[in-house]
Amino acid sequence: MPPQLDRAELAKRFRNQGNDLVVQVASLMQGGILSAAAFSLIEILRTPGDVVVRLMLWLMSVGVAFFIFFRLVQRAPLLVRAGGDVLFMVPVMGLLETMLFAILATNTLGPGGWRYWYVAATLFAAAGFLAGLAVGLSRARCASKSV
């Protein structure tokens, strides 16, 4: 009976381990984000005041959450090669994404507290820009080393 796990297969699995880890972390983060989305939707519908605006912002947040998740899964090989600084940004962006939903659900910020959503969205966009910039710089470093 031939061995089922030869050296080539083992080397392939080790090469793909980082990609799998990024996908697993992104999936865990997405579960937490969608849980926050569900709780915030319940709170939006339960609390009167600016329901239509908060629902529109909630829908935008859900759309962004799915878009970011699918981009993370597609770009996992690039993120792994980029290094730890980019991988550190994945949970940071997940935390900022969760803040988008938390702001829409809370009443402690006052009657117009949902307006802080724009501040959180700006921070989230800045974190995404920094992560993309770090990936680009890492790719440039790798290209200059191979030349």
C-alpha positions in Angstrom: 0.0 0.0 0.0 1.6 3.4 -1.0 1.9 6.1 1.6 -1.0 8.5 1.5 1.1 11.5 2.6 4.3 11.8 0.7 6.9 14.6 0.9 5.4 16.6 -2.0 1.9 16.5 -0.4 3.3 17.5 3.0 5.3 20.4 1.5 2.1 21.6 -0.3 0.1 21.5 2.9 2.8 23.5 4.7 2.8 26.1 1.9 -1.0 26.5 2.1 -1.2 26.5 5.9 -0.9 30.3 6.1 -3.7 30.8 3.5 -5.9 28.4 5.5 -5.2 30.3 8.7 -6.3 33.6 7.2 -9.5 32.1 5.9 -10.2 30.5 9.3 -9.6 33.8 11.2 -11.7 35.7 8.6 -14.5 33.1 9.0 -14.5 33.4 12.8 -14.5 37.2 12.6 -17.4 37.1 10.1 -19.4 35.0 12.5 -18.9 37.6 15.3 -19.7 40.5 12.9 -22.9 38.8 11.7 -23.9 38.2 15.3 -23.4 41.8 16.1 -25.5 42.7 13.0 -28.4 40.5 14.1 -28.4 42.0 17.6 -28.2 45.5 16.3 -31.1 44.9 13.8 -33.2 43.7 16.7 -32.3 46.8 18.7 -32.9 49.1 15.7 -36.4 47.7 15.2 -37.2 47.8 19.0 -36.1 51.4 19.6 -38.1 54.2 17.9 -36.4 57.1 16.3 -34.7 57.4 12.9 -35.5 53.8 12.1 -35.3 54.3 8.3 -31.9 55.9 8.4 -30.5 53.4 10.8 -31.8 50.5 8.7 -30.2 52.0 5.6 -26.9 52.3 7.4 -27.3 48.8 8.8 -27.8 47.4 5.2 -24.7 49.3 4.1 -22.8 47.8 6.9 -23.9 44.3 6.1 -23.0 44.7 2.5 -19.6 46.0 3.4 -19.1 43.1 5.9 -19.8 40.5 3.1 -17.6 42.3 0.6 -14.7 42.5 3.0 -15.1 38.8 3.9 -15.0 37.7 0.3 -12.0 39.9 -0.5 -10.1 38.5 2.5 -10.8 34.9 1.4 -9.8 35.7 -2.2 -6.6 37.6 -1.2 -5.5 35.2 1.5 -2.3 34.2 -0.4 -1.3 37.9 -0.8 -2.0 38.6 2.9 0.1 35.7 4.1 3.1 36.8 2.0 2.7 40.4 3.2 3.7 39.6 6.8 2.5 40.0 10.3 1.7 43.7 10.1 -1.0 43.0 7.5 -2.3 40.0 9.4 -2.6 42.2 12.5 -5.0 44.4 10.5 -7.6 41.6 9.9 -8.8 41.6 13.6 -8.5 45.4 13.8 -10.8 45.8 10.8 -13.2 43.2 12.3 -13.4 45.2 15.5 -14.1 48.4 13.6 -16.7 46.6 11.5 -18.4 45.4 14.7 -18.4 49.0 16.0 -20.5 50.0 13.0 -23.3 47.8 14.2 -22.8 48.7 17.9 -23.2 52.4 17.2 -26.5 51.8 15.3 -27.9 49.7 18.1 -27.0 51.9 21.1 -29.1 54.7 22.8 -26.4 55.8 25.1 -25.0 58.2 22.5 -28.2 60.3 22.5 -31.1 60.5 20.1 -28.9 61.2 17.1 -26.1 58.8 18.2 -26.3 56.9 14.9 -24.4 59.9 13.4 -21.2 58.5 15.0 -21.5 55.7 12.5 -19.8 58.0 10.0 -16.8 58.4 12.3 -16.5 54.6 12.7 -16.9 54.1 9.0 -14.1 56.6 8.3 -11.9 54.8 10.8 -12.8 51.5 9.1 -12.0 52.9 5.7 -8.6 54.3 6.9 -7.7 50.9 8.4 -8.6 49.2 5.1 -6.5 51.7 3.2 -3.5 51.1 5.5 -3.9 47.3 5.1 -4.0 47.7 1.3 -1.0 50.0 1.4 1.0 47.5 3.5 0.1 44.7 1.1 1.3 46.9 -1.8 4.5 47.8 -0.1 5.2 44.2 0.7 4.7 43.1 -2.9 7.0 45.9 -4.0 9.7 44.6 -1.5 9.3 41.1 -2.8 9.6 42.2 -6.4 12.7 44.2 -5.7 14.3 41.2 -4.0 13.6 38.9 -6.9 15.2 41.3 -9.4 
